[in-house]
Amino acid sequence: MNKKTIKDIDVKNKIVLVRDDFNVPIKDRKILDDFKIRKSLDTINYLIKQNAKIVLMSHLGKPKGKIVENLRLKPVAECLAAMMNKRIVTTKTQKTGEDSKNGVIYYCDDCIGNIVKKTINDADFGDIILLENVRFYPEEEKNDVEFAKKLASLGEIFCEDGFGSVHRGHASVSGIAKFLPAVAGLLLEREVDVLTEVLEKPEHPYLVILGGAKISTKLNLINKLAKQADKLLVAGALSNTIFMANGLNVGGSLVEKEMIDQIKTTVLKNNNIDIPIDVVVGKENGDNARIVDVGNGISNDEFIYDIGPKTIELFKRKIDKSSLVVWNGPMGKFENERYAKGTFELAKELVKVKKAVVGGGETSMAIRELGLEDKIYHLSTGGGAMLEFLEGKEMPGIECLQVKS
């Protein structure tokens, strides 16, 4: 990585603003998946050892510039506190002597303003201060200069560590770097190093597996990676539109008819792209699930929800022949156990690969549900960011960082 990291500058006894990606699934104020939070700990713990004062920033969901109570970051503070064995302190509670020894996590119900500044000033070095959802302000997504300046006024150094957000040109992601020394965190460094290796020096045989929903968002990527990889496998709902472009029946499955002409002139003419040969069809709730060959006997009220056994075996053989596999997007509606086999079987096969790089929330979740996280070369914290990086798009949250001399 040619960008400076927190290890390249002096952060001792400094106030460091860290942009994390704590955009995690929450239900009834409980976090359903703490993967991104766990991955942020390396940078946080490094800064604690350097006796820095750590101010964490993140967005959560899409509040559209308004305060939304169920999108507050209090559950993230509670999760961090449990992980780090620290107590939460708010503007309404007091820090104790024992807290001073162990360090605390301050939770602020705002991300700018005098109360936030006072909280940071009152905190000890080694403490963590978590700011409220930056997207409660419309200025965040507009990359408003004055809003970025207000955020920057809270610290002395800016550390970008939320890989899942670096493709966004927002105030807390890139705008803030205009006012502070800006470096990468340890998580971001790892993400960029791995994906740069994939982009510039991939090991061969190189296999790409893409799933997910809308092919319109991935067609440019498909065309690019089909030239770089030795083989590209496209499945999930992405393949439905390809089936239709090929004159095959997809029942009531999700398709993007406006993409058919483009697919005919690109995907269908590329021998490097493989699609499923059989699928699992049925109702959304799993009723009447059955296996059919692609295009053969699918009724109008049936939907394609998974790849079939012949496709699973075909894809597994492709995986076994590969030194590098990049996978983003599930093979079907794996949340329903009747449609989970395709995704789970491929996930289990990945442990045999020398280098497997997996991204996307649902795909990563499948890996972790199977307990395979530690057996995969790299499990990315970014889905859309990973794909845009591999497509070669500009990443504002990376471009804004200082370059190593």
Disulfide bonds with the S-S distance in Angstrom:
none
